[in-house]
Amino acid sequence: MELRFLKYYFKVSTTIGFLFFLNTTAFTQEQKVADSLAKIYKNGKTLSSSEQLELLRNLSFNEVNNSALGLQYAEELIALSKLEKNYLYLHRGYFQKGNKHRLSGDLDKALDAFIKSEEAAITGHYLVGQGTAYSSIADVYSVMGNSKNAEVYYNKAIAILRKTDNVIGLASVLLNVGEEYYKNKKYGIALKYFEESGILFKKSNYLIGTAYNLGNIGMVYAEQEKDVLAMEYIKKAVAILEELKDYYAISDYLIHMSDIYLKQNDWETALSYAKRSLNLAEKYGLKEQASRSNRKLFQLYEKAGNQAKSLQHYKDHIAYRDSVTNLKSVQQIADLRTNYEVSQKQIQVNLLKKDKEIQQLKVKRQRNLIYATISTLLFIIIVAFGLYRRNKFIQKTKAIIEEERNRSDRLLLNILPEETARELKQSGKVRAKKFESVTVLFTDFEGFTNYAEKLSPEQLVESVDFYFSKFDSIIEKYDLEKIKTVGDSYMCAGGLPFETEDHASKMALAAIEIAQFVQDSKNNATENQTRFNIRIGINTGPVVAGVVGTKKFAYDIWGDTVNIASRMESNSEPGKINISENTYHLVKDIIKCDYRGEIEVKNRGMLKMYFVNGIK
């Protein structure tokens, strides 16, 4: 299950400190506050500059139903702050602007605003603002999937906020760092951060922070397959968020509930949660949530076989996804921070140049030299910037080519063993090779033909895929090589393409696991599931291996050893593993076997056979 990490609205709200208009225990009151303040704003009542700044700040922060209106208030706050040269409110204005863009999915604009918020906080010597700006920059990098940059800025934010008394701001950053570790599957570290943030939220009686903390802990439990605990925590979080009308987070948590019910094969409940998530996302213009909700509905309808609805939701998912993170925006985001650092240096350079010009005005003879120097520097900067962009383009192109090459290699390795694939790439062909000792295994499902006549094609494929997928993982566990499947028959071998001494033992152990899995699957099957009994046969001896075909490559093995292994399977019994005398002598020290006697085999005469009866 793929989980999307939430960079929630509540954490940016903590950056502006105490709001006398806001009761932080109830998110539903924020819109009421905005509605009340809007009346003061529209009445045109005469206010002082500081009162106007505070009014605009609270209007932007509390306006949750109309993001465009909230953004308008933020722009007015920025303009007035610049006019008054008030860097504290300039920081807050840019911060609210970044927050509104972030919620709307405009990541490049959000990052630009947060960087300017940080710049204003530094200029105004506002430590809390600087810390929360770092946190929000980290949030955007996290959404982009750039965990390295996200962790750098989160650590900066924590280091600064621990020096302040802004408990909620610190708790919010701790929660987001936990999410970042969670995204990288470091669940133990994530839970430690969630534990500390939960204590701080509870201490501050910050209800919405508590809700997110509960929800994120539930997401961890879901990944750890503790479904009961996961649902308990997520339901508690959703209940609180519904009271607070925080639909951004509710939409995501509903997707996680859908995932949990889908794992429990409760398709109808999973579908209802996914639909609720999409309805909220579309109603409140949440592009990222709408993209994820459509993707989940696409998966659900695909699983149900409803191709028309599945395709429509997939198209909607792509449309929403591309509207949030198109290639141009991603490139702008990647360059934005670098450009900001360059701009800071350029400001210092410009100040020095200005001072020099004042001094050099007294010496007119040097004016031409100054202009020439400046022109040369600008030319060098332009050339350097052009070379830099060209180098970035070349690197990006190389990365794309390398990725395509790796993808081709992975596809080839899914078809051929690694050594064989390497030989095919180097010489364009593969020579047949003889192996003196290889163990071959065949399986077959009892009565499969009769079942196949009664099942639909979809049910038949689902049943076979259920078994063969597990067989693949068992074979991989014991470093064996899958050769092919034919109908309901599964064939694999050990001791190739690299010769080993323990291939017979590994094959016997793998066969025991396969037989046990088939038996357990049948015992635990529900009424609508089709499960089978299995026969397994194993033989050891020399084979010839190679690649056949020129269009669609296939790795195969031939020889009398393969034929006898097939006869071992056909002479086995349901639920039993039948091995030849050759294999028995190689595994008898670690595997318990029951001698069956000599049994007549077609075209082979009498052959000694043994049933595997467990591990010694």
Residue pairs with C-beta under 8 A, 6 or more apart in sequence:
1 222
1 223
1 259
1 263
3 182
3 183
3 219
3 222
3 223
3 256
4 252
4 255
4 288
4 292
5 142
5 143
5 179
5 180
5 182
5 183
6 179
6 212
6 215
6 216
6 248
6 249
6 252
7 102
7 139
7 140
7 142
7 143
7 176
7 179
8 212
8 246
8 248
8 249
9 64
9 99
9 103
9 246
9 248
9 249
10 27
10 172
10 206
10 208
10 209
10 212
10 246
11 135
11 139
11 169
11 172
11 173
11 175
11 176
11 209
12 95
12 98
12 99
12 102
12 132
12 136
13 61
13 99
14 132
14 166
14 168
14 169
14 171
14 172
14 206
15 92
15 95
15 128
15 129
15 131
15 132
15 133
15 135
15 136
15 169
16 57
16 61
16 92
16 95
16 96
17 128
17 166
19 58
19 61
21 33
21 37
21 58
21 62
22 29
22 30
22 33
22 58
22 61
22 62
23 29
24 168
24 204
24 205
24 206
24 207
24 208
25 205
25 206
25 207
26 207
26 243
26 244
27 64
27 207
27 208
27 241
27 243
27 244
27 245
27 246
28 243
28 244
28 245
30 61
30 62
30 64
31 62
31 63
31 64
31 65
31 245
33 58
33 62
34 58
34 59
34 62
34 63
34 64
37 55
37 58
37 59
37 62
38 59
40 55
41 55
41 59
47 55
49 80
49 84
49 86
52 80
53 77
53 80
53 81
53 84
53 86
53 89
56 73
56 74
56 76
56 77
56 80
56 93
57 77
57 89
57 92
57 93
57 96
59 70
59 73
60 70
60 71
60 73
60 74
60 77
60 93
60 96
60 97
60 100
61 70
61 96
63 69
63 70
63 73
64 70
64 245
65 284
67 100
67 103
67 104
67 285
70 96
70 100
71 97
71 100
71 101
73 96
74 93
74 94
74 96
74 97
74 100
75 93
75 97
77 89
77 92
77 93
77 96
78 90
78 93
78 94
78 97
80 89
81 87
81 89
81 90
81 92
81 93
81 120
82 90
86 124
87 120
87 121
87 123
87 124
87 126
88 120
88 124
88 126
88 129
90 120
90 124
91 117
91 118
91 120
91 121
91 124
91 126
91 129
91 133
92 117
92 129
94 113
94 114
94 116
94 117
94 120
95 113
95 114
95 117
95 129
95 132
95 133
95 136
97 113
98 109
98 110
98 111
98 112
98 113
98 114
98 117
98 136
99 110
99 136
101 107
101 109
101 110
101 113
102 110
102 136
102 139
102 140
103 248
103 286
104 285
104 287
105 286
105 287
105 288
105 323
105 324
106 329
107 140
107 143
107 144
107 324
107 325
107 329
107 333
108 329
108 332
108 333
108 336
110 136
110 140
111 137
111 140
111 333
111 336
111 337
112 336
114 133
114 136
114 137
114 140
115 133
115 137
115 336
115 337
115 340
117 129
117 133
117 136
118 129
118 130
118 133
118 134
118 137
119 340
119 344
120 126
120 129
121 127
121 129
121 130
121 133
122 130
127 160
127 163
127 164
128 160
128 161
128 164
128 166
128 169
130 160
131 156
131 157
131 158
131 160
131 161
131 164
131 166
131 169
131 173
132 157
132 161
132 166
132 169
132 173
134 153
134 154
134 156
134 157
134 160
135 153
135 154
135 157
135 161
135 169
135 172
135 173
135 176
137 153
137 337
138 149
138 150
138 151
138 152
138 153
138 154
138 156
138 157
138 176
138 180
139 150
139 176
140 333
141 147
141 149
141 150
141 153
142 150
142 176
142 179
142 180
142 183
143 288
144 325
144 330
144 333
147 180
147 183
147 184
149 337
150 180
151 177
151 180
154 173
154 176
154 177
154 180
155 177
157 173
158 170
158 173
158 174
158 177
161 169
161 170
161 173
162 170
164 170
167 200
167 203
167 204
168 200
168 201
168 204
168 206
168 209
170 200
171 196
171 197
171 200
171 201
171 204
171 206
171 209
172 197
172 209
174 193
174 194
174 196
174 197
174 200
175 193
175 194
175 197
175 209
175 212
175 213
175 216
177 193
178 189
178 190
178 191
178 192
178 193
178 194
178 197
178 216
179 190
179 216
181 187
181 189
181 190
181 193
182 190
182 216
182 219
182 220
182 223
185 223
187 220
187 223
187 224
190 216
190 220
191 217
191 220
194 213
194 216
194 217
194 220
197 209
197 213
198 210
198 213
198 214
198 217
200 209
201 209
201 210
201 213
202 210
207 240
207 244
208 240
208 241
208 244
208 246
210 240
211 236
211 237
211 240
211 241
211 244
211 246
211 249
212 237
212 249
214 233
214 234
214 236
214 237
214 240
215 233
215 234
215 237
215 238
215 241
215 249
215 253
215 256
217 233
218 229
218 230
218 231
218 232
218 233
218 234
218 236
218 237
218 253
218 256
219 230
219 234
219 256
221 227
221 229
221 230
221 233
222 230
222 234
222 256
222 259
222 260
225 263
227 260
227 263
227 264
230 256
230 260
231 257
231 260
234 253
234 256
234 257
234 260
235 257
237 249
237 253
238 250
238 253
238 254
238 257
241 247
241 249
241 250
241 253
242 250
247 280
247 281
247 283
247 284
247 286
248 284
248 286
248 289
250 277
250 280
251 277
251 278
251 280
251 281
251 286
251 289
251 292
251 293
252 277
252 289
252 292
254 273
254 274
254 276
254 277
254 280
254 293
255 273
255 274
255 277
255 289
255 292
255 293
255 296
257 273
258 270
258 271
258 273
258 274
258 277
258 296
258 300
259 270
259 296
261 267
261 269
261 270
261 273
262 270
262 300
262 303
267 300
267 303
267 304
270 300
271 297
271 300
274 293
274 296
274 297
274 300
275 297
277 289
277 292
277 293
277 296
278 290
278 293
278 294
278 297
280 286
280 289
281 287
281 289
281 290
281 293
282 290
287 320
287 323
287 324
288 320
288 324
290 316
290 320
291 317
291 320
291 321
291 324
292 317
294 313
294 314
294 316
294 317
294 320
295 313
295 314
295 317
297 309
297 313
298 310
298 311
298 313
298 314
298 317
299 310
301 307
301 309
301 310
301 313
302 310
305 458
353 374
356 370
357 370
360 366
360 367
360 370
409 421
412 421
412 424
412 425
413 421
415 421
415 553
415 554
415 555
416 424
416 430
416 547
416 553
416 555
417 481
417 496
417 497
417 555
418 497
419 497
419 498
420 430
420 497
420 547
420 555
423 430
423 431
424 430
424 547
424 553
429 547
430 546
430 547
431 546
432 544
432 545
432 546
433 497
433 544
433 545
433 546
434 542
434 543
434 544
434 545
435 495
435 496
435 499
435 542
435 543
435 544
435 545
436 499
436 542
437 495
437 499
437 503
437 540
437 541
437 542
438 493
438 494
438 495
438 496
438 503
438 540
438 541
438 542
438 543
438 545
438 557
438 561
439 493
439 494
439 495
439 503
439 504
439 506
439 507
439 538
439 539
439 540
439 583
439 586
440 491
440 492
440 493
440 538
440 539
440 540
440 543
440 557
440 561
440 562
440 565
441 490
441 491
441 492
441 493
441 494
441 507
441 510
441 511
441 536
441 537
441 538
441 565
442 489
442 490
442 491
442 536
442 537
442 538
442 565
442 566
442 568
442 569
443 471
443 489
443 490
443 491
443 514
443 534
443 535
443 536
443 537
443 569
444 488
444 489
444 534
444 535
444 569
444 570
445 451
445 467
445 488
445 532
445 533
445 534
445 535
446 532
446 533
446 534
446 535
446 574
447 532
447 533
448 487
448 488
448 532
451 460
451 463
451 530
451 532
452 460
452 488
455 463
455 530
459 530
463 529
463 530
463 531
463 532
464 488
466 521
467 490
467 517
467 518
467 521
467 532
468 485
468 490
470 514
470 517
471 482
471 490
471 492
471 514
472 482
474 510
474 513
474 514
474 517
475 481
475 482
475 492
475 510
477 510
477 513
478 494
478 506
478 507
478 509
478 510
479 494
479 500
479 506
480 492
480 493
480 494
480 503
480 506
480 507
480 510
481 492
481 493
481 494
481 496
481 497
482 490
482 491
482 492
483 491
483 492
483 493
483 555
483 556
483 557
484 491
484 554
484 556
485 491
488 532
489 569
492 507
492 510
493 543
493 557
494 500
494 503
494 504
494 506
494 507
495 503
495 504
496 543
496 545
496 557
497 545
500 506
503 540
504 538
504 540
504 583
504 586
504 587
505 586
505 587
505 590
505 591
507 538
507 583
508 538
508 577
508 579
508 583
508 587
508 590
508 591
508 612
509 591
509 615
511 536
511 538
511 577
511 612
512 577
512 612
512 614
512 615
514 534
514 536
515 534
515 536
515 575
515 576
515 577
518 531
518 532
518 533
518 534
518 575
519 575
521 531
522 531
522 532
522 533
525 531
533 574
533 575
534 574
534 575
535 569
535 570
535 572
535 573
535 574
535 576
535 578
536 569
536 572
536 576
536 577
536 578
537 565
537 566
537 567
537 568
537 569
537 570
537 571
537 572
537 577
537 578
537 579
538 565
538 568
538 577
538 578
538 579
538 580
538 583
539 561
539 562
539 564
539 565
539 567
539 568
539 579
539 580
539 582
539 583
540 561
540 580
540 582
540 583
540 586
541 559
541 560
541 561
541 564
541 582
542 559
542 561
543 557
543 558
543 559
543 561
543 562
544 557
544 558
544 559
545 555
545 556
545 557
545 558
546 555
546 556
547 553
547 554
547 555
547 556
548 554
548 556
564 580
564 601
564 604
564 607
565 580
567 601
567 602
567 604
567 607
568 578
568 579
568 580
568 609
569 578
571 578
571 599
571 601
571 609
572 578
573 611
576 611
576 612
577 611
577 612
578 596
578 609
578 610
578 611
578 612
579 587
579 593
579 609
579 610
579 611
579 612
580 607
580 608
580 609
580 610
581 607
581 608
581 609
581 610
583 610
584 593
584 608
584 610
587 593
589 616
590 615
590 616
591 612
591 614
591 615
591 616
592 612
592 613
592 614
592 615
592 616
593 610
593 611
593 612
593 613
594 610
594 611
594 613
595 608
595 610
596 608
596 609
596 610
596 611
597 608
597 609
598 606
598 607
598 608
598 609
599 606
599 607
599 609
600 606
600 607
601 607
